Amino acid sequence: MKKFFLIFCFLLTSVYADREFPGIENSRLSFDLSSRSSYWNEADELTLQHFIGIDFYKIITVDGADFGSLTIQPFINRIDNGYRTPGVYDDNHDWEFLFRTFALNINAWGVDKPYFKLGHFEIPFGGEYNKDTFGDLHQYGQGLKMGMKMDWGFAVGQELKDWNYEFALTRGSGMKYRDREDPYAISGRIGTLNDDTFVYGLSIFHGEILKDKTTIKRDVLGLDFEYFLGNKSILVELYGGQVEDDDLLGSLLEFNIKTYDERAEFYVQHFYQNLENNTYLSSAGFGVSYQYNNQLNLSAQFMKEFESPPDVQEELIEFQLRYRF
């Protein structure tokens, strides 16, 4: 099945790559293939993941006027020899069909008016709200704070003169829609516009998040600050609250530098989290990314754990090749 799907994608892209979908005006169709290798040094385990996806975007018009946009990103994910296997997989050797994004964004009243979003989208919270990290190695630890990064539901937002905001009511089950145990999530962020030199925001999260066959209550308040100086930036994120009955405190610190043509990026990160029951998480690392051309991206990162719930603190080395066309 994997080989057949790869051949099918390459045949399609020779005709339709990064063009309008046949017969559908104001649309864009592209393909997203990536392969990731993750080596866990202490356990001596090599995990392989492959992602095969389609990126479809359509501007919706009614009577000649823009009504909104539709984004659909279905992906087939494959994991082999999973170690600390991500929750989207059922076991350590698994295929999964998932929607990375499936969202209708309605903004028929103008760019400065409220918009409405319906479907599967990224939860508005923290510094990652202003980033595009889909499919990248470079992440911002959303799972540590909320137990998930994306969810199914409804959101409303608006971009004002100096501020923007977005608030969402979602299912609380993450990548897959699940209604067992009645999970739910309420999230939101209000902050300054992301084209300023100094960007900051306030985020909230409340919900009962589905994990396995039960739900976990989370209440989190977050502050994020990012300062830009030319091609360099410093991001600081602080958050706190409760997970069930345990007090939560955490932080993220990142230094980022890009080349002036923005083709290459280097970053250093530190993650910290403390639960009242003495469950500490502390890790740091660095990563690099290089956009070889408009289609091919190469990236790598190294992360080291200083404190973590397991007895062994891991060292993780990851490489990824991503090809969009």
Secondary structure as a PSIPRED ss2 file (coil, helix, strand):
# PSIPRED VFORMAT (PSIPRED V4.0)

   1 M C   1.000  0.000  0.000
   2 K H   0.000  1.000  0.000
   3 K H   0.000  1.000  0.000
   4 F H   0.000  1.000  0.000
   5 F H   0.000  1.000  0.000
   6 L H   0.000  1.000  0.000
   7 I H   0.000  1.000  0.000
   8 F H   0.000  1.000  0.000
   9 C H   0.000  1.000  0.000
  10 F H   0.000  1.000  0.000
  11 L H   0.000  1.000  0.000
  12 L H   0.000  1.000  0.000
  13 T H   0.000  1.000  0.000
  14 S H   0.000  1.000  0.000
  15 V H   0.000  1.000  0.000
  16 Y H   0.000  1.000  0.000
  17 A C   1.000  0.000  0.000
  18 D C   1.000  0.000  0.000
  19 R E   0.000  0.000  1.000
  20 E C   1.000  0.000  0.000
  21 F C   1.000  0.000  0.000
  22 P C   1.000  0.000  0.000
  23 G C   1.000  0.000  0.000
  24 I C   1.000  0.000  0.000
  25 E C   1.000  0.000  0.000
  26 N C   1.000  0.000  0.000
  27 S E   0.000  0.000  1.000
  28 R E   0.000  0.000  1.000
  29 L E   0.000  0.000  1.000
  30 S E   0.000  0.000  1.000
  31 F E   0.000  0.000  1.000
  32 D E   0.000  0.000  1.000
  33 L E   0.000  0.000  1.000
  34 S E   0.000  0.000  1.000
  35 S E   0.000  0.000  1.000
  36 R E   0.000  0.000  1.000
  37 S E   0.000  0.000  1.000
  38 S E   0.000  0.000  1.000
  39 Y E   0.000  0.000  1.000
  40 W E   0.000  0.000  1.000
  41 N C   1.000  0.000  0.000
  42 E C   1.000  0.000  0.000
  43 A C   1.000  0.000  0.000
  44 D C   1.000  0.000  0.000
  45 E E   0.000  0.000  1.000
  46 L E   0.000  0.000  1.000
  47 T E   0.000  0.000  1.000
  48 L E   0.000  0.000  1.000
  49 Q E   0.000  0.000  1.000
  50 H E   0.000  0.000  1.000
  51 F E   0.000  0.000  1.000
  52 I E   0.000  0.000  1.000
  53 G E   0.000  0.000  1.000
  54 I E   0.000  0.000  1.000
  55 D E   0.000  0.000  1.000
  56 F E   0.000  0.000  1.000
  57 Y E   0.000  0.000  1.000
  58 K E   0.000  0.000  1.000
  59 I E   0.000  0.000  1.000
  60 I E   0.000  0.000  1.000
  61 T E   0.000  0.000  1.000
  62 V E   0.000  0.000  1.000
  63 D C   1.000  0.000  0.000
  64 G C   1.000  0.000  0.000
  65 A E   0.000  0.000  1.000
  66 D E   0.000  0.000  1.000
  67 F E   0.000  0.000  1.000
  68 G E   0.000  0.000  1.000
  69 S E   0.000  0.000  1.000
  70 L E   0.000  0.000  1.000
  71 T E   0.000  0.000  1.000
  72 I E   0.000  0.000  1.000
  73 Q E   0.000  0.000  1.000
  74 P E   0.000  0.000  1.000
  75 F E   0.000  0.000  1.000
  76 I E   0.000  0.000  1.000
  77 N E   0.000  0.000  1.000
  78 R E   0.000  0.000  1.000
  79 I E   0.000  0.000  1.000
  80 D E   0.000  0.000  1.000
  81 N C   1.000  0.000  0.000
  82 G C   1.000  0.000  0.000
  83 Y C   1.000  0.000  0.000
  84 R C   1.000  0.000  0.000
  85 T C   1.000  0.000  0.000
  86 P C   1.000  0.000  0.000
  87 G C   1.000  0.000  0.000
  88 V C   1.000  0.000  0.000
  89 Y C   1.000  0.000  0.000
  90 D C   1.000  0.000  0.000
  91 D C   1.000  0.000  0.000
  92 N C   1.000  0.000  0.000
  93 H C   1.000  0.000  0.000
  94 D E   0.000  0.000  1.000
  95 W E   0.000  0.000  1.000
  96 E E   0.000  0.000  1.000
  97 F E   0.000  0.000  1.000
  98 L E   0.000  0.000  1.000
  99 F E   0.000  0.000  1.000
 100 R E   0.000  0.000  1.000
 101 T E   0.000  0.000  1.000
 102 F E   0.000  0.000  1.000
 103 A E   0.000  0.000  1.000
 104 L E   0.000  0.000  1.000
 105 N E   0.000  0.000  1.000
 106 I E   0.000  0.000  1.000
 107 N C   1.000  0.000  0.000
 108 A C   1.000  0.000  0.000
 109 W C   1.000  0.000  0.000
 110 G C   1.000  0.000  0.000
 111 V C   1.000  0.000  0.000
 112 D C   1.000  0.000  0.000
 113 K C   1.000  0.000  0.000
 114 P C   1.000  0.000  0.000
 115 Y E   0.000  0.000  1.000
 116 F E   0.000  0.000  1.000
 117 K E   0.000  0.000  1.000
 118 L E   0.000  0.000  1.000
 119 G E   0.000  0.000  1.000
 120 H E   0.000  0.000  1.000
 121 F E   0.000  0.000  1.000
 122 E E   0.000  0.000  1.000
 123 I C   1.000  0.000  0.000
 124 P C   1.000  0.000  0.000
 125 F C   1.000  0.000  0.000
 126 G C   1.000  0.000  0.000
 127 G H   0.000  1.000  0.000
 128 E H   0.000  1.000  0.000
 129 Y H   0.000  1.000  0.000
 130 N H   0.000  1.000  0.000
 131 K C   1.000  0.000  0.000
 132 D C   1.000  0.000  0.000
 133 T C   1.000  0.000  0.000
 134 F C   1.000  0.000  0.000
 135 G C   1.000  0.000  0.000
 136 D C   1.000  0.000  0.000
 137 L C   1.000  0.000  0.000
 138 H C   1.000  0.000  0.000
 139 Q C   1.000  0.000  0.000
 140 Y C   1.000  0.000  0.000
 141 G C   1.000  0.000  0.000
 142 Q H   0.000  1.000  0.000
 143 G H   0.000  1.000  0.000
 144 L H   0.000  1.000  0.000
 145 K H   0.000  1.000  0.000
 146 M H   0.000  1.000  0.000
 147 G C   1.000  0.000  0.000
 148 M C   1.000  0.000  0.000
 149 K C   1.000  0.000  0.000
 150 M E   0.000  0.000  1.000
 151 D E   0.000  0.000  1.000
 152 W E   0.000  0.000  1.000
 153 G E   0.000  0.000  1.000
 154 F E   0.000  0.000  1.000
 155 A E   0.000  0.000  1.000
 156 V E   0.000  0.000  1.000
 157 G E   0.000  0.000  1.000
 158 Q E   0.000  0.000  1.000
 159 E E   0.000  0.000  1.000
 160 L C   1.000  0.000  0.000
 161 K C   1.000  0.000  0.000
 162 D C   1.000  0.000  0.000
 163 W E   0.000  0.000  1.000
 164 N E   0.000  0.000  1.000
 165 Y E   0.000  0.000  1.000
 166 E E   0.000  0.000  1.000
 167 F E   0.000  0.000  1.000
 168 A E   0.000  0.000  1.000
 169 L E   0.000  0.000  1.000
 170 T E   0.000  0.000  1.000
 171 R C   1.000  0.000  0.000
 172 G C   1.000  0.000  0.000
 173 S C   1.000  0.000  0.000
 174 G C   1.000  0.000  0.000
 175 M C   1.000  0.000  0.000
 176 K C   1.000  0.000  0.000
 177 Y C   1.000  0.000  0.000
 178 R C   1.000  0.000  0.000
 179 D C   1.000  0.000  0.000
 180 R C   1.000  0.000  0.000
 181 E C   1.000  0.000  0.000
 182 D C   1.000  0.000  0.000
 183 P C   1.000  0.000  0.000
 184 Y E   0.000  0.000  1.000
 185 A E   0.000  0.000  1.000
 186 I E   0.000  0.000  1.000
 187 S E   0.000  0.000  1.000
 188 G E   0.000  0.000  1.000
 189 R E   0.000  0.000  1.000
 190 I E   0.000  0.000  1.000
 191 G E   0.000  0.000  1.000
 192 T E   0.000  0.000  1.000
 193 L C   1.000  0.000  0.000
 194 N C   1.000  0.000  0.000
 195 D C   1.000  0.000  0.000
 196 D C   1.000  0.000  0.000
 197 T C   1.000  0.000  0.000
 198 F E   0.000  0.000  1.000
 199 V E   0.000  0.000  1.000
 200 Y E   0.000  0.000  1.000
 201 G E   0.000  0.000  1.000
 202 L E   0.000  0.000  1.000
 203 S E   0.000  0.000  1.000
 204 I E   0.000  0.000  1.000
 205 F E   0.000  0.000  1.000
 206 H E   0.000  0.000  1.000
 207 G E   0.000  0.000  1.000
 208 E E   0.000  0.000  1.000
 209 I E   0.000  0.000  1.000
 210 L E   0.000  0.000  1.000
 211 K E   0.000  0.000  1.000
 212 D C   1.000  0.000  0.000
 213 K C   1.000  0.000  0.000
 214 T E   0.000  0.000  1.000
 215 T E   0.000  0.000  1.000
 216 I E   0.000  0.000  1.000
 217 K E   0.000  0.000  1.000
 218 R E   0.000  0.000  1.000
 219 D E   0.000  0.000  1.000
 220 V E   0.000  0.000  1.000
 221 L E   0.000  0.000  1.000
 222 G E   0.000  0.000  1.000
 223 L E   0.000  0.000  1.000
 224 D E   0.000  0.000  1.000
 225 F E   0.000  0.000  1.000
 226 E E   0.000  0.000  1.000
 227 Y E   0.000  0.000  1.000
 228 F E   0.000  0.000  1.000
 229 L E   0.000  0.000  1.000
 230 G C   1.000  0.000  0.000
 231 N C   1.000  0.000  0.000
 232 K E   0.000  0.000  1.000
 233 S E   0.000  0.000  1.000
 234 I E   0.000  0.000  1.000
 235 L E   0.000  0.000  1.000
 236 V E   0.000  0.000  1.000
 237 E E   0.000  0.000  1.000
 238 L E   0.000  0.000  1.000
 239 Y E   0.000  0.000  1.000
 240 G E   0.000  0.000  1.000
 241 G E   0.000  0.000  1.000
 242 Q E   0.000  0.000  1.000
 243 V E   0.000  0.000  1.000
 244 E C   1.000  0.000  0.000
 245 D C   1.000  0.000  0.000
 246 D E   0.000  0.000  1.000
 247 D E   0.000  0.000  1.000
 248 L E   0.000  0.000  1.000
 249 L E   0.000  0.000  1.000
 250 G E   0.000  0.000  1.000
 251 S E   0.000  0.000  1.000
 252 L E   0.000  0.000  1.000
 253 L E   0.000  0.000  1.000
 254 E E   0.000  0.000  1.000
 255 F E   0.000  0.000  1.000
 256 N E   0.000  0.000  1.000
 257 I E   0.000  0.000  1.000
 258 K E   0.000  0.000  1.000
 259 T C   1.000  0.000  0.000
 260 Y C   1.000  0.000  0.000
 261 D C   1.000  0.000  0.000
 262 E C   1.000  0.000  0.000
 263 R C   1.000  0.000  0.000
 264 A E   0.000  0.000  1.000
 265 E E   0.000  0.000  1.000
 266 F E   0.000  0.000  1.000
 267 Y E   0.000  0.000  1.000
 268 V E   0.000  0.000  1.000
 269 Q E   0.000  0.000  1.000
 270 H E   0.000  0.000  1.000
 271 F E   0.000  0.000  1.000
 272 Y E   0.000  0.000  1.000
 273 Q E   0.000  0.000  1.000
 274 N E   0.000  0.000  1.000
 275 L E   0.000  0.000  1.000
 276 E C   1.000  0.000  0.000
 277 N C   1.000  0.000  0.000
 278 N C   1.000  0.000  0.000
 279 T E   0.000  0.000  1.000
 280 Y E   0.000  0.000  1.000
 281 L E   0.000  0.000  1.000
 282 S E   0.000  0.000  1.000
 283 S E   0.000  0.000  1.000
 284 A E   0.000  0.000  1.000
 285 G E   0.000  0.000  1.000
 286 F E   0.000  0.000  1.000
 287 G E   0.000  0.000  1.000
 288 V E   0.000  0.000  1.000
 289 S E   0.000  0.000  1.000
 290 Y E   0.000  0.000  1.000
 291 Q E   0.000  0.000  1.000
 292 Y C   1.000  0.000  0.000
 293 N C   1.000  0.000  0.000
 294 N C   1.000  0.000  0.000
 295 Q C   1.000  0.000  0.000
 296 L E   0.000  0.000  1.000
 297 N E   0.000  0.000  1.000
 298 L E   0.000  0.000  1.000
 299 S E   0.000  0.000  1.000
 300 A E   0.000  0.000  1.000
 301 Q E   0.000  0.000  1.000
 302 F E   0.000  0.000  1.000
 303 M E   0.000  0.000  1.000
 304 K E   0.000  0.000  1.000
 305 E E   0.000  0.000  1.000
 306 F E   0.000  0.000  1.000
 307 E E   0.000  0.000  1.000
 308 S C   1.000  0.000  0.000
 309 P C   1.000  0.000  0.000
 310 P C   1.000  0.000  0.000
 311 D C   1.000  0.000  0.000
 312 V C   1.000  0.000  0.000
 313 Q C   1.000  0.000  0.000
 314 E C   1.000  0.000  0.000
 315 E E   0.000  0.000  1.000
 316 L E   0.000  0.000  1.000
 317 I E   0.000  0.000  1.000
 318 E E   0.000  0.000  1.000
 319 F E   0.000  0.000  1.000
 320 Q E   0.000  0.000  1.000
 321 L E   0.000  0.000  1.000
 322 R E   0.000  0.000  1.000
 323 Y E   0.000  0.000  1.000
 324 R E   0.000  0.000  1.000
 325 F C   1.000  0.000  0.000
